[in-house]
Amino acid sequence: QVQLVESGGGLVQPGGSLRLSCAASGSIFSANALGWYRQIPGKPRELVARIGYSGTRNYADFVKGRFTISRDSAKNTVDLQMNSLKPEDTAVYYCNFWSRTSVNYWGQGTQVTVSS
């Protein structure tokens, strides 16, 4: 069982930045991949960014060049640096841990609101 705790959400003005952090209870290197997803009310959850075991990063087209995913093995965390935020980035952001046994673990979510 892996527990994930997100932090760093909040209210920010358009063009601003936020950094989300996800702390995992287990070693992040026991995961096939770590990722950040988001969900807007009434819409399905969607991938924002993912980092694989080998370090390969994938980003959704709508965040390329603005968001960066990173991991810290010493802290067992995976972070999402979000720059140049837009109102359409407003959503609940979820941390994801995809285990070697193909089990998905999710954090509780953190709200990001981009508004002036």
WOCORZI-V96923 format. One record per residue. N is the residue number from 1. SS is DSSP state (a for helix, b for strand, c for the rest). BURIAL is 1 if it has 24 or more other ideal C-beta (glycine too) atoms within 12 Angstrom, else 0. Layout:
# WOCORZI-V96923
n-><N & N>
ss-><SS & SS>
burial-><BURIAL & BURIAL>
This chain:
# WOCORZI-V96923
n-><1 & 2 & 3 & 4 & 5 & 6 & 7 & 8 & 9 & 10 & 11 & 12 & 13 & 14 & 15 & 16 & 17 & 18 & 19 & 20 & 21 & 22 & 23 & 24 & 25 & 26 & 27 & 28 & 29 & 30 & 31 & 32 & 33 & 34 & 35 & 36 & 37 & 38 & 39 & 40 & 41 & 42 & 43 & 44 & 45 & 46 & 47 & 48 & 49 & 50 & 51 & 52 & 53 & 54 & 55 & 56 & 57 & 58 & 59 & 60 & 61 & 62 & 63 & 64 & 65 & 66 & 67 & 68 & 69 & 70 & 71 & 72 & 73 & 74 & 75 & 76 & 77 & 78 & 79 & 80 & 81 & 82 & 83 & 84 & 85 & 86 & 87 & 88 & 89 & 90 & 91 & 92 & 93 & 94 & 95 & 96 & 97 & 98 & 99 & 100 & 101 & 102 & 103 & 104 & 105 & 106 & 107 & 108 & 109 & 110 & 111 & 112 & 113 & 114 & 115 & 116>
ss-><c & c & c & b & b & b & b & c & c & b & b & b & c & c & c & c & c & b & b & b & b & b & b & b & c & c & c & a & a & a & b & b & b & b & b & b & b & b & b & c & c & c & c & c & c & b & b & b & b & b & b & b & c & c & c & c & b & b & b & c & a & a & a & c & c & c & b & b & b & b & b & b & c & c & c & c & b & b & b & b & b & b & c & c & c & c & a & a & a & c & b & b & b & b & b & b & b & b & b & c & c & c & c & b & b & b & c & c & c & b & b & b & b & b & c & c>
burial-><0 & 1 & 0 & 1 & 1 & 1 & 1 & 1 & 1 & 0 & 0 & 1 & 0 & 0 & 0 & 0 & 0 & 1 & 1 & 1 & 1 & 1 & 1 & 1 & 0 & 0 & 0 & 1 & 0 & 0 & 1 & 0 & 1 & 1 & 1 & 1 & 1 & 1 & 0 & 0 & 0 & 0 & 0 & 0 & 0 & 1 & 1 & 1 & 1 & 1 & 1 & 0 & 0 & 0 & 0 & 0 & 1 & 0 & 1 & 1 & 0 & 0 & 1 & 0 & 0 & 1 & 1 & 1 & 1 & 0 & 1 & 0 & 0 & 0 & 0 & 1 & 1 & 1 & 1 & 1 & 0 & 1 & 0 & 0 & 1 & 1 & 0 & 0 & 1 & 1 & 1 & 1 & 1 & 1 & 1 & 1 & 1 & 1 & 1 & 0 & 0 & 0 & 0 & 0 & 1 & 1 & 1 & 0 & 1 & 1 & 1 & 1 & 1 & 1 & 0 & 0>
